[in-house]
Amino acid sequence: PEKKEVVMVNKAMPAKSAFSMKTALKSSKTTLVLLGVLLVVALLYFLKDQIIVATVNGKPITRFTLMKSLEKQGGSQVLSSLTTEMLVRQAIKDAGVTVDQSEVDAELTSLEDSIKAQGQDLDTLLLAQNMTRKDIEDQIRLSKEIEKILADKLDVTYQEVADYFEKNKASLGTDATLEMYDSQIREQLRQQKLSTAQQEWLSDLQKNASIKYYRFAPSSTSAY
């Protein structure tokens, strides 16, 4: 039989093309690495105040170090306050109590006027305490909500005002009359009742709540 010549076709990629592809891949990987490094550097630059809170002679103090120190100094107290606040907000939600923004604004205006009368400025005081107007508004709203829950315990009778006046008449001056001090005494007695009622209310909430501390358990429950 006749022999057929088999011609083998070399399908291997030319050496020059293979080298070019390897070079391109290597260059691409290098570019990606450089971009990654630049991205990390840019991220660290923009978030440096979130990571580093201070430097001493060029040596950084990190936020982690700060938080760890703060936890040691007051972690239990802060956690106790946070759990109490959450408990209070849950109770307010369950009670369905709401406070209008107009009530908050009126209280804030009254507070600001009182501070101005003392020659001070509200915004300056807030800045010194690292607080904002939003923070103080939230506190006012929370306080007003608690007052509404305890409203039936805050009534002050005429007899209570009269009794207080008689007990403290000597310190008010010889010309003092009940009518002159009625509103002032009434508000003072109301605040005393609010403080007492609030402590009792919080005590009951904490007694009936299920609060579990996994770290920083307080030695005693803090007042809100």
HELIX and SHEET records of a PDB file:
HELIX    1   1 ALA A   15  PHE A   46  1                                  32    
HELIX    2   2 LYS A   48  ILE A   51  1                                   4    
HELIX    3   3 ARG A   63  ALA A   95  1                                  33    
HELIX    4   4 GLN A  101  ALA A  117  1                                  17    
HELIX    5   5 LEU A  122  ALA A  128  1                                   7    
HELIX    6   6 ARG A  133  ILE A  149  1                                  17    
HELIX    7   7 ALA A  151  LYS A  153  5                                   3    
HELIX    8   8 TYR A  158  LEU A  172  1                                  15    
HELIX    9   9 LEU A  178  ASN A  208  1                                  31    
SHEET    1   A 2 ILE A  52  VAL A  56  0                                        
SHEET    2   A 2 LYS A  59  THR A  62 -1                                        
END                                                                             
